[in-house]
């Protein structure tokens, strides 16, 4: 699953589910099994925590709607001190944004 901001849930061979957060570069276990994940993803708070659903909804309400192959992202990455607000959200090509965020977070987390 890929969220509107590029956050991604991966299923592992053992059935566990892991979240890669594009906001901070975290990679964390979110469910130990598909059944757990299917239960947890019914909770709106989890979906907001995992995929920034509230921010995506605000973006959509303000006419910021990505098309296929695009995602929402921050003008200046919060990891670099960028503010989080509706005026800071833009549409990016998904592959480019994920690549840039990955490179940026690798450098920030190594510093």
Secondary structure, 3 states (H helix, E strand, C coil): CECCCCCEEEECCCCCEEEECCCCCCEEEEECCHHHHHHHCCCHHHHHHHHCHHHHHHHHHCCCCCCCCEEEEECCCHHHCCCCCHHHEEEEEHHHHHHHHHHHHHHHHHC
